[in-house]
Amino acid sequence: MAEPSAATEADDFKMSLSEHLGELRQRLLKCTISVVVLGGASLVFAKAIYGLLMRPVLNALPPEASALVYTSAIEEINVYMKVGLYSGVFLTTPVILWQIWGFVAPGLYTEERKMASPFIFFGTVAFLAGAAFCYFGVLPTMFQFLLREESAVAIEARLNVARYQEEDTLRFLRLGEWSRAGVLAKEANEALEKSGEGQTEPEGMMGLSLLPKPKVEVVERLEGLGRLLDAVAQGAGESARSVLIKVLEKRREAAQALANDELGVSLKALDEGMVLLASAVPAQTADINQVWRLERNLGAGKATYEASNWTRPMLSMSEQLTLVLVLELAFGVIFEMPLVMALLALVGLVKSSFLFKYQRHAFVVCLILAAVITPTGDAVNLSLMAGPMLACYELGVLLVWVLEKRRQKKAEQPDDATPA
């Protein structure tokens, strides 16, 4: 017997319009039931899933504002319900692909219908790969760009390292290890004053900012003198008691001037107190001055950080979840593009000649879509969206071309058998 021709196969699967619509309704119903069942099961883990989804957001927030808020009593519940629903959509991906394949399979060759398992498997893998690329590659850089000032992040990184060094420096002073404290303070000062990104602002720049930076720096110096005073008192012992009392009086004078917004008077009192403190242990004046220099640099860095990072984000749970889920689904669908194009080619709706002809137009459309979907205006995040989109389109064109060649080759093969 000869193999059935394409026309014979098509005649065997002819369906009326009402039958097509009925089948489509049944398959949509199966997808809906799967989403509801799997989404309901996901509600048990909704809070954990939400925490995982929001990790890129929380990591990008400043430490003092690393939290999400809800503005109504039921918003948190609505968020977890939405997490469950979208989790159901993600988990139902194989079922959805299975139903799509089952709907278009009657219009395919017998050999092509056997590709159901690879289609479902690779379709699911592609969707998950797109979501993973978005989560690990796009979301961290996007939220870092949206929520953090680049200069403030660099300053904060330097300050965090320097503060740990300052703590150890003060511990050395309490133990009477003056030289080791001086060496460590010098290293911290050189790191803070090193030119480049994150450099603390040099002396003499106070008062030039329109923001309340000078007061921040005076407060930091006041607190730094207090820490230094405590460390020297413990390391020097009773021999420096009288001098340390005079330093404490100067610090109280500086605090009172600061309360009256007399910043110049406060700074003068702090400097006078520091001169007295350095004389408490004459042999270690250089080391104590080096530690005081570190306290001044920390104060300048904190003031510069506050001046460049004076806004604080207050993000709601619902809005951030919507943004993350939209991007996750968008990247999942983008990575499905090659399989969708291949499927359209199998049913005869797309030709490789058409795709090659309008390839430049497709590039422009991809760039426009990437610009619309990407919530930021920087080139990095736009590239992270447009790059995979263009790559998936090109892969789809290649798959369409390969499928057409296979069909053409099959059509050119003569029948080996003749009818009986």
Secondary structure as UniProt FT lines:
FT   HELIX           6..12
FT   HELIX           17..42
FT   HELIX           43..45
FT   HELIX           46..53
FT   HELIX           55..60
FT   HELIX           63..65
FT   STRAND          68..69
FT   TURN            73..74
FT   HELIX           75..91
FT   HELIX           93..104
FT   HELIX           105..107
FT   HELIX           110..113
FT   TURN            114..115
FT   HELIX           116..133
FT   HELIX           134..138
FT   HELIX           139..147
FT   HELIX           150..174
FT   TURN            175..176
FT   HELIX           178..193
FT   TURN            197..198
FT   TURN            203..204
FT   TURN            206..207
FT   HELIX           213..236
FT   HELIX           237..240
FT   HELIX           241..259
FT   TURN            260..261
FT   HELIX           263..278
FT   TURN            279..280
FT   HELIX           282..284
FT   HELIX           285..308
FT   STRAND          315..316
FT   HELIX           317..335
FT   HELIX           337..346
FT   TURN            347..348
FT   HELIX           352..357
FT   HELIX           359..373
FT   HELIX           379..412
//
